[in-house]
Structure formats: structure tokens, C-alpha cells
Amino acid sequence: MDQNLHSPQRRLIELRIEHADLDELIDRDAEAGDRHGDELSLRRLKKRRLLLRDEIARLEAELEPPQPA
């Protein structure tokens, strides 16, 4: 059971959920149009989202090997 908690598939799901949460948070900030908000915080959120996207792509490639030619 402990193995399932640390499986690459579970990690991929967790990363996708975190990425979706960040998407929603960033979109909400953009819709609010609050230019007095913390721009640095928004940039950090976007950078984290990008890192998550890269990690998701890496894990997907690891879990789904390329198709034979």
C-alpha cells in the first residue's frame, strides 16, 4: 500500500491538481484586475506553474514510452 502512495502515477495526479489550482488562482487574479496587488507574488505563481508543467511533461514521458516507428 505504501508503494501506491509514492507511485509516479499518483505523483502525476498530484502535480496536475496543483497545476489546475494555480491556473484558477492566476486567472482569478487576472479577472480581478487588481493592479495594486502583489506583482511579485503573481510572477512567482506563474513560475511555479511553469515548473509544474515541465515536471508533468517529464513524468508523462517517463510513464508513456515513445511509440515505435
Secondary structure by P-SEA (a helix, b strand, c coil): cccccccaaaaaaaaaaaaaaaaaaaaaaaaaccccccaaaaaaaaaaaaaaaaaaaaaaaaacccccc
